[in-house]
């Protein structure tokens, strides 16, 4: 009988210790860290200038028209990826202060559809279509509040609200087109800008770590386009960046 009680007591203690260690005991820590992998889809919300359809005149060559009339401007989704760290500070049982510094590699696209060549002047595009690609290597510094539900066994849902500061490391090197003709100029973004963001995710607890799949939407506070006088920048009054991000966090 005593032996049976000892076995049951030992089994209970072992189970309790394992339960406390489920997820590495991360919820009992005031501070913890981890790493992340991200898949990112980006697009611009484009606000057109009042005269966006106008033929572009080459002011360097006696106002010779170098494009046809614009029919449309659009920004398709483009894919990228990011890798980063997680820094998490527990404020209360259900509220954390969270930062996820991330290095992001992402291209953004803008499609232009011109009218077919006409009496307005020569066209540089045989089929009336061209695409601008803005390549970016971003360092992002988000800061947010993580609002967590009660834990149910090995599962917890959360909502995250915050903002981030973004800096493009490659804006000056990849976008140097000073020696190019107007028709070969490229779109450029501001090097630094801010965004607000919201996310929903789930904490999944394993024996020694926690994994959190998360879906996030971010939106730049305002226009991030560097405005210049060439055929691809002038038709755009504002370009607001929107990101849709799927992340996996390991803590």
Secondary structure as a PSIPRED ss2 file (coil, helix, strand):
# PSIPRED VFORMAT (PSIPRED V4.0)

   1 X C   1.000  0.000  0.000
   2 X H   0.000  1.000  0.000
   3 X H   0.000  1.000  0.000
   4 X H   0.000  1.000  0.000
   5 X H   0.000  1.000  0.000
   6 X H   0.000  1.000  0.000
   7 X H   0.000  1.000  0.000
   8 X H   0.000  1.000  0.000
   9 X H   0.000  1.000  0.000
  10 X H   0.000  1.000  0.000
  11 X H   0.000  1.000  0.000
  12 X H   0.000  1.000  0.000
  13 X H   0.000  1.000  0.000
  14 X H   0.000  1.000  0.000
  15 X H   0.000  1.000  0.000
  16 X H   0.000  1.000  0.000
  17 X H   0.000  1.000  0.000
  18 X H   0.000  1.000  0.000
  19 X H   0.000  1.000  0.000
  20 X H   0.000  1.000  0.000
  21 X H   0.000  1.000  0.000
  22 X C   1.000  0.000  0.000
  23 X C   1.000  0.000  0.000
  24 X C   1.000  0.000  0.000
  25 X C   1.000  0.000  0.000
  26 X H   0.000  1.000  0.000
  27 X H   0.000  1.000  0.000
  28 X H   0.000  1.000  0.000
  29 X C   1.000  0.000  0.000
  30 X C   1.000  0.000  0.000
  31 X E   0.000  0.000  1.000
  32 X E   0.000  0.000  1.000
  33 X E   0.000  0.000  1.000
  34 X E   0.000  0.000  1.000
  35 X E   0.000  0.000  1.000
  36 X E   0.000  0.000  1.000
  37 X E   0.000  0.000  1.000
  38 X E   0.000  0.000  1.000
  39 X E   0.000  0.000  1.000
  40 X E   0.000  0.000  1.000
  41 X E   0.000  0.000  1.000
  42 X E   0.000  0.000  1.000
  43 X E   0.000  0.000  1.000
  44 X E   0.000  0.000  1.000
  45 X E   0.000  0.000  1.000
  46 X E   0.000  0.000  1.000
  47 X E   0.000  0.000  1.000
  48 X E   0.000  0.000  1.000
  49 X C   1.000  0.000  0.000
  50 X C   1.000  0.000  0.000
  51 X C   1.000  0.000  0.000
  52 X C   1.000  0.000  0.000
  53 X C   1.000  0.000  0.000
  54 X C   1.000  0.000  0.000
  55 X C   1.000  0.000  0.000
  56 X C   1.000  0.000  0.000
  57 X E   0.000  0.000  1.000
  58 X E   0.000  0.000  1.000
  59 X C   1.000  0.000  0.000
  60 X C   1.000  0.000  0.000
  61 X C   1.000  0.000  0.000
  62 X C   1.000  0.000  0.000
  63 X C   1.000  0.000  0.000
  64 X E   0.000  0.000  1.000
  65 X E   0.000  0.000  1.000
  66 X C   1.000  0.000  0.000
  67 X C   1.000  0.000  0.000
  68 X C   1.000  0.000  0.000
  69 X C   1.000  0.000  0.000
  70 X E   0.000  0.000  1.000
  71 X E   0.000  0.000  1.000
  72 X E   0.000  0.000  1.000
  73 X E   0.000  0.000  1.000
  74 X E   0.000  0.000  1.000
  75 X C   1.000  0.000  0.000
  76 X C   1.000  0.000  0.000
  77 X C   1.000  0.000  0.000
  78 X E   0.000  0.000  1.000
  79 X E   0.000  0.000  1.000
  80 X E   0.000  0.000  1.000
  81 X E   0.000  0.000  1.000
  82 X E   0.000  0.000  1.000
  83 X E   0.000  0.000  1.000
  84 X E   0.000  0.000  1.000
  85 X E   0.000  0.000  1.000
  86 X E   0.000  0.000  1.000
  87 X E   0.000  0.000  1.000
  88 X E   0.000  0.000  1.000
  89 X E   0.000  0.000  1.000
  90 X E   0.000  0.000  1.000
  91 X C   1.000  0.000  0.000
  92 X C   1.000  0.000  0.000
  93 X C   1.000  0.000  0.000
  94 X C   1.000  0.000  0.000
  95 X E   0.000  0.000  1.000
  96 X E   0.000  0.000  1.000
  97 X E   0.000  0.000  1.000
  98 X E   0.000  0.000  1.000
  99 X E   0.000  0.000  1.000
 100 X C   1.000  0.000  0.000
 101 X C   1.000  0.000  0.000
 102 X E   0.000  0.000  1.000
 103 X E   0.000  0.000  1.000
 104 X E   0.000  0.000  1.000
 105 X E   0.000  0.000  1.000
 106 X E   0.000  0.000  1.000
 107 X E   0.000  0.000  1.000
 108 X E   0.000  0.000  1.000
 109 X E   0.000  0.000  1.000
 110 X E   0.000  0.000  1.000
 111 X E   0.000  0.000  1.000
 112 X E   0.000  0.000  1.000
 113 X E   0.000  0.000  1.000
 114 X E   0.000  0.000  1.000
 115 X C   1.000  0.000  0.000
 116 X C   1.000  0.000  0.000
 117 X C   1.000  0.000  0.000
 118 X E   0.000  0.000  1.000
 119 X C   1.000  0.000  0.000
 120 X C   1.000  0.000  0.000
 121 X E   0.000  0.000  1.000
 122 X C   1.000  0.000  0.000
 123 X C   1.000  0.000  0.000
 124 X C   1.000  0.000  0.000
 125 X C   1.000  0.000  0.000
 126 X C   1.000  0.000  0.000
 127 X C   1.000  0.000  0.000
 128 X C   1.000  0.000  0.000
 129 X E   0.000  0.000  1.000
 130 X E   0.000  0.000  1.000
 131 X E   0.000  0.000  1.000
 132 X E   0.000  0.000  1.000
 133 X E   0.000  0.000  1.000
 134 X E   0.000  0.000  1.000
 135 X E   0.000  0.000  1.000
 136 X E   0.000  0.000  1.000
 137 X E   0.000  0.000  1.000
 138 X E   0.000  0.000  1.000
 139 X E   0.000  0.000  1.000
 140 X E   0.000  0.000  1.000
 141 X E   0.000  0.000  1.000
 142 X E   0.000  0.000  1.000
 143 X E   0.000  0.000  1.000
 144 X E   0.000  0.000  1.000
 145 X E   0.000  0.000  1.000
 146 X E   0.000  0.000  1.000
 147 X E   0.000  0.000  1.000
 148 X E   0.000  0.000  1.000
 149 X C   1.000  0.000  0.000
 150 X C   1.000  0.000  0.000
 151 X C   1.000  0.000  0.000
 152 X E   0.000  0.000  1.000
 153 X C   1.000  0.000  0.000
 154 X C   1.000  0.000  0.000
 155 X E   0.000  0.000  1.000
 156 X E   0.000  0.000  1.000
 157 X E   0.000  0.000  1.000
 158 X E   0.000  0.000  1.000
 159 X E   0.000  0.000  1.000
 160 X E   0.000  0.000  1.000
 161 X E   0.000  0.000  1.000
 162 X E   0.000  0.000  1.000
 163 X E   0.000  0.000  1.000
 164 X E   0.000  0.000  1.000
 165 X E   0.000  0.000  1.000
 166 X E   0.000  0.000  1.000
 167 X E   0.000  0.000  1.000
 168 X E   0.000  0.000  1.000
 169 X C   1.000  0.000  0.000
 170 X C   1.000  0.000  0.000
 171 X H   0.000  1.000  0.000
 172 X H   0.000  1.000  0.000
 173 X H   0.000  1.000  0.000
 174 X H   0.000  1.000  0.000
 175 X C   1.000  0.000  0.000
 176 X C   1.000  0.000  0.000
 177 X C   1.000  0.000  0.000
 178 X C   1.000  0.000  0.000
 179 X C   1.000  0.000  0.000
 180 X C   1.000  0.000  0.000
 181 X C   1.000  0.000  0.000
 182 X H   0.000  1.000  0.000
 183 X H   0.000  1.000  0.000
 184 X H   0.000  1.000  0.000
 185 X C   1.000  0.000  0.000
 186 X C   1.000  0.000  0.000
 187 X C   1.000  0.000  0.000
 188 X C   1.000  0.000  0.000
 189 X E   0.000  0.000  1.000
 190 X C   1.000  0.000  0.000
 191 X C   1.000  0.000  0.000
 192 X E   0.000  0.000  1.000
 193 X E   0.000  0.000  1.000
 194 X E   0.000  0.000  1.000
 195 X E   0.000  0.000  1.000
 196 X E   0.000  0.000  1.000
 197 X E   0.000  0.000  1.000
 198 X E   0.000  0.000  1.000
 199 X E   0.000  0.000  1.000
 200 X E   0.000  0.000  1.000
 201 X E   0.000  0.000  1.000
 202 X E   0.000  0.000  1.000
 203 X E   0.000  0.000  1.000
 204 X E   0.000  0.000  1.000
 205 X E   0.000  0.000  1.000
 206 X C   1.000  0.000  0.000
 207 X C   1.000  0.000  0.000
 208 X C   1.000  0.000  0.000
 209 X C   1.000  0.000  0.000
 210 X E   0.000  0.000  1.000
 211 X E   0.000  0.000  1.000
 212 X E   0.000  0.000  1.000
 213 X E   0.000  0.000  1.000
 214 X E   0.000  0.000  1.000
 215 X E   0.000  0.000  1.000
 216 X E   0.000  0.000  1.000
 217 X E   0.000  0.000  1.000
 218 X E   0.000  0.000  1.000
 219 X E   0.000  0.000  1.000
 220 X E   0.000  0.000  1.000
 221 X C   1.000  0.000  0.000
 222 X C   1.000  0.000  0.000
 223 X C   1.000  0.000  0.000
 224 X C   1.000  0.000  0.000
 225 X E   0.000  0.000  1.000
 226 X C   1.000  0.000  0.000
 227 X C   1.000  0.000  0.000
 228 X C   1.000  0.000  0.000
 229 X C   1.000  0.000  0.000
 230 X C   1.000  0.000  0.000
 231 X C   1.000  0.000  0.000
 232 X C   1.000  0.000  0.000
 233 X C   1.000  0.000  0.000
 234 X C   1.000  0.000  0.000
 235 X C   1.000  0.000  0.000
 236 X E   0.000  0.000  1.000
 237 X E   0.000  0.000  1.000
 238 X E   0.000  0.000  1.000
 239 X E   0.000  0.000  1.000
 240 X E   0.000  0.000  1.000
 241 X E   0.000  0.000  1.000
 242 X E   0.000  0.000  1.000
 243 X E   0.000  0.000  1.000
 244 X E   0.000  0.000  1.000
 245 X E   0.000  0.000  1.000
 246 X E   0.000  0.000  1.000
 247 X E   0.000  0.000  1.000
 248 X E   0.000  0.000  1.000
 249 X E   0.000  0.000  1.000
 250 X E   0.000  0.000  1.000
 251 X C   1.000  0.000  0.000
